[in-house]
Amino acid sequence: MTRISFHEMHDTIKSAFLLAGMPEGKANICARIHTETSRDGVYSHGLNRVERFVEYLNKNWVDANGEPNLESALGAMEIFNGNLGPGVLNSLFAMDRSIGLAAELGYGIVSMRNSTHWMRGGTYGWQAAERGFAAICWTNTESCMPAWGSKSECIGNNPFIMAIPRNEGPLVLDMAMSLYSYGRLQVTRLKNQKLPYPGGYDKEGNLTDKPGDIEETRRLLPTGYWKGSGFAVMLDLFSAMLSGGLTTSGVDNAGKGNCGRNNQVFIAFDPHKLNAPEFLEQAINETIAQLKSSIPAYEGGEILYPGEQSMKIRKENNELGIPVDDGVWMRVKELAGR
Amino acid sequence: MTRISFHEMHDTIKSAFLLAGMPEGKANICARIHTETSRDGVYSHGLNRVERFVEYLNKNWVDANGEPNLESALGAMEIFNGNLGPGVLNSLFAMDRSIGLAAELGYGIVSMRNSTHWMRGGTYGWQAAERGFAAICWTNTESCMPAWGSKSECIGNNPFIMAIPRNEGPLVLDMAMSLYSYGRLQVTRLKNQKLPYPGGYDKEGNLTDKPGDIEETRRLLPTGYWKGSGFAVMLDLFSAMLSGGLTTSGVDNAGKGNCGRNNQVFIAFDPHKLNAPEFLEQAINETIAQLKSSIPAYEGGEILYPGEQSMKIRKENNELGIPVDDGVWMRVKELAGR
């Protein structure tokens, strides 16, 4: 396995984005986010997603120069139009604004309509928590999964993120409403492995742990069966309500394939304004202690809190370099003109 | 199967609560909520939960006269102390207050610490949506489920609710972080049936769909495996942060068995303040149309939106009477002195 330094990966991705027509400052930030995403172990939305993002730029599905503008404000709530700018930049902006509102008022509720793919949702949870703010954010997507009871794609996988700050490192939950992503199915299939748990249906309509069979039917299983399906529908409707933007059905009608014109919601809280942050620190540490002192399901097993695994991978990849798929790395280097 | 009219059930439960020492007005409201809960098909938290609630009153785990008081306010956010009053009354009050804030400011964020079991979480989603408000609410609980990777109870099942208003009837999602409740396991076991999907682990540590085997190990499966486990942890920490109250670990330490001293969070939005409610109505109806026009997994199958099943059961039970377990009904009649 090849490992690449953070600096080299960042620099290479940045060159690819510059060549695709992004301005210097924006290319720099987007390249950093893709690199951090791979560094934290979410390879599918880091380096591996660079080529597809360049394709979005080339097809004008994403406007490299698009910037958010304020559409309306209501106290601690603000609604922006993302103008099809890069979803990563729109989302960093929106979470930053939500943090600003929270610092002033205790909480901020910022929504962004008419945006584009925000890549790894966890990015914005880490963004808030590393600055000492708690956050909830989610996005809607084009349809990529059958609803419960259905066998054709009709709902999004609408990732949902919760993050909370802590001196020793934040807790960050980042979960999509499909149990597994297509990226995970592909990686598992290429290794000739099975999924740990059934992740969708085969063409006979039976639940299966064979990734290739699910890729064939496109019948992804919602997280928690009927629950993730219903949660996806509600996240979609809330994002449309809070942003005045398109639902999954509207995003589908605007043209499937690029997740364009979707919406994101960013809610931030300032623990300093809510009650003593020491209280929160203690509550978190007691909770982690309760998790860690429970009985492992398997001998020697470890009970992790949300985000703990990401922090371990981050540390390892910072020390050893970020693992890459050689083919993907070659392709990004080509896009960077190297 | 015996069916009881709404009026008779309400009247009987009210008598039981009066005999247990509740004041007239409070007994009336609590009895109505338990009856509505059974009427909507959530039998486990309706009539079937009356005896246990009476036990809570008798043991002074719930203070029949406890009333919430405002602890602090920050614009659209208010924190109340529930003073161990009936969780149903505390929660109706808090959602009502959140709706009031939303009507004035666009959104309301109300938290209630030091409360007690709120029974069916969906109650407060329906409460908001039937008055034209969108809502998100959740509660923490004492620990009742192993975290992912653990085999001993260390996290709550922390039900989470999202509701959105609609002219033809609201959409309401009401989901706990355990795939099945103990109530569901019991009902399934008594019918000598299996669960539709594996719902926990047997004593060999294997996933099983046999409810009795799970009741024995108390190893409930989190909704969506690692996802529901992480979501439960974050909901717990957010409820403590937003209310200044106890986490699941704190509730456990305060004395397990009654879910006392837990916290609830109630967020409401007024669609009229956010953007045209006609927009929301159209977005919801397009989304439902997309669900309904997808291909059913089984011939003749139906794809339901969140809350649709409850509305069907409500209609049927309003017309035919509310089905009861004869033993449970007898016992509640005894508690009512009949």
Contacts between the chains, C-beta under 8 A, distances in Angstrom:
chain1	res1	chain2	res2	distance
A	72	B	275	7.9
A	74	B	105	7.3
A	74	B	106	4.4
A	74	B	107	7.8
A	74	B	273	6.3
A	74	B	274	7.4
A	75	B	75	6.8
A	75	B	76	6.8
A	75	B	105	5.8
A	75	B	106	6.7
A	76	B	75	6.8
A	76	B	76	6.8
A	76	B	107	7.7
A	77	B	106	5.9
A	77	B	107	6.1
A	77	B	274	7.8
A	79	B	274	8.0
A	79	B	275	7.9
A	105	B	74	7.3
A	105	B	75	5.8
A	106	B	74	4.4
A	106	B	75	6.7
A	106	B	77	5.9
A	107	B	74	7.8
A	107	B	76	7.7
A	107	B	77	6.1
A	107	B	109	6.4
A	109	B	107	6.4
A	134	B	238	6.8
A	134	B	241	6.0
A	136	B	238	7.6
A	143	B	290	7.5
A	146	B	294	6.5
A	146	B	295	8.0
A	146	B	297	7.3
A	147	B	291	5.4
A	147	B	294	6.3
A	147	B	303	5.3
A	148	B	303	7.5
A	148	B	304	7.8
A	149	B	296	6.4
A	149	B	297	5.7
A	149	B	301	5.5
A	149	B	302	6.6
A	149	B	303	4.5
A	149	B	304	6.5
A	150	B	291	7.2
A	150	B	294	4.0
A	150	B	295	6.2
A	150	B	296	6.3
A	150	B	297	6.0
A	150	B	303	4.7
A	151	B	294	7.7
A	151	B	295	5.2
A	151	B	296	7.1
A	151	B	297	4.6
A	152	B	294	4.6
A	152	B	295	4.2
A	153	B	294	7.7
A	154	B	290	5.1
A	154	B	291	5.8
A	154	B	293	7.7
A	154	B	294	3.9
A	154	B	303	7.6
A	155	B	290	8.0
A	155	B	291	7.4
A	162	B	231	7.5
A	162	B	234	4.0
A	162	B	235	7.8
A	162	B	238	6.7
A	164	B	234	6.9
A	164	B	237	5.3
A	164	B	238	7.0
A	164	B	241	6.8
A	171	B	233	7.3
A	171	B	234	6.8
A	171	B	237	6.9
A	173	B	230	4.6
A	173	B	231	6.2
A	173	B	233	7.6
A	173	B	234	4.8
A	175	B	224	7.5
A	175	B	227	4.6
A	175	B	230	6.9
A	175	B	231	6.9
A	179	B	224	6.3
A	179	B	225	7.7
A	179	B	227	7.7
A	197	B	225	6.2
A	201	B	297	7.8
A	205	B	297	6.7
A	205	B	298	7.8
A	223	B	223	7.4
A	223	B	224	3.7
A	223	B	227	5.1
A	223	B	228	7.8
A	224	B	175	7.5
A	224	B	179	6.3
A	224	B	223	3.7
A	224	B	224	3.8
A	224	B	227	7.1
A	224	B	228	5.9
A	225	B	179	7.7
A	225	B	197	6.2
A	227	B	175	4.6
A	227	B	179	7.7
A	227	B	223	5.1
A	227	B	224	7.1
A	227	B	228	7.9
A	228	B	223	7.8
A	228	B	224	6.0
A	228	B	227	7.9
A	230	B	173	4.6
A	230	B	175	6.9
A	230	B	305	7.8
A	230	B	306	4.0
A	231	B	162	7.5
A	231	B	173	6.2
A	231	B	175	6.9
A	233	B	171	7.3
A	233	B	173	7.6
A	233	B	287	6.6
A	233	B	291	7.3
A	233	B	305	6.3
A	233	B	306	6.0
A	234	B	162	4.0
A	234	B	164	6.9
A	234	B	171	6.8
A	234	B	173	4.8
A	234	B	306	6.1
A	235	B	162	7.8
A	236	B	287	6.6
A	237	B	164	5.3
A	237	B	171	6.9
A	237	B	280	7.8
A	237	B	283	6.5
A	237	B	284	6.0
A	237	B	287	6.2
A	238	B	134	6.8
A	238	B	136	7.6
A	238	B	162	6.7
A	238	B	164	7.0
A	240	B	280	7.4
A	240	B	283	4.7
A	241	B	134	6.1
A	241	B	164	6.8
A	241	B	269	6.9
A	241	B	271	6.1
A	241	B	274	6.3
A	241	B	275	7.6
A	241	B	280	5.2
A	241	B	283	7.2
A	242	B	269	7.1
A	242	B	274	6.5
A	244	B	274	7.4
A	244	B	275	4.4
A	244	B	279	6.6
A	246	B	283	8.0
A	247	B	283	4.9
A	247	B	286	6.3
A	247	B	287	5.1
A	248	B	287	7.0
A	248	B	290	7.3
A	249	B	286	4.7
A	249	B	287	5.3
A	249	B	289	7.4
A	249	B	290	4.1
A	250	B	283	7.2
A	250	B	286	6.7
A	252	B	290	7.4
A	269	B	241	6.9
A	269	B	242	7.1
A	271	B	241	6.1
A	273	B	74	6.3
A	274	B	74	7.4
A	274	B	77	7.8
A	274	B	79	7.9
A	274	B	241	6.3
A	274	B	242	6.6
A	274	B	244	7.4
A	275	B	72	7.8
A	275	B	79	7.9
A	275	B	241	7.6
A	275	B	244	4.4
A	279	B	244	6.6
A	280	B	237	7.8
A	280	B	240	7.4
A	280	B	241	5.2
A	283	B	237	6.5
A	283	B	240	4.6
A	283	B	241	7.2
A	283	B	246	8.0
A	283	B	247	4.9
A	283	B	250	7.3
A	284	B	237	6.0
A	286	B	247	6.3
A	286	B	249	4.7
A	286	B	250	6.7
A	287	B	233	6.6
A	287	B	236	6.6
A	287	B	237	6.2
A	287	B	247	5.1
A	287	B	248	7.0
A	287	B	249	5.3
A	289	B	249	7.3
A	290	B	143	7.5
A	290	B	154	5.1
A	290	B	155	8.0
A	290	B	248	7.3
A	290	B	249	4.1
A	290	B	252	7.4
A	291	B	147	5.4
A	291	B	150	7.2
A	291	B	154	5.8
A	291	B	155	7.4
A	291	B	233	7.3
A	293	B	154	7.7
A	294	B	146	6.5
A	294	B	147	6.3
A	294	B	150	4.0
A	294	B	151	7.7
A	294	B	152	4.6
A	294	B	153	7.7
A	294	B	154	3.9
A	295	B	146	8.0
A	295	B	150	6.2
A	295	B	151	5.2
A	295	B	152	4.2
A	296	B	149	6.4
A	296	B	150	6.3
A	296	B	151	7.1
A	297	B	146	7.3
A	297	B	149	5.7
A	297	B	150	6.0
A	297	B	151	4.6
A	297	B	201	7.8
A	297	B	205	6.7
A	298	B	205	7.8
A	301	B	149	5.5
A	302	B	149	6.6
A	303	B	147	5.4
A	303	B	148	7.5
A	303	B	149	4.5
A	303	B	150	4.7
A	303	B	154	7.6
A	304	B	148	7.9
A	304	B	149	6.5
A	305	B	230	7.8
A	305	B	233	6.3
A	306	B	230	4.1
A	306	B	233	6.0
A	306	B	234	6.1
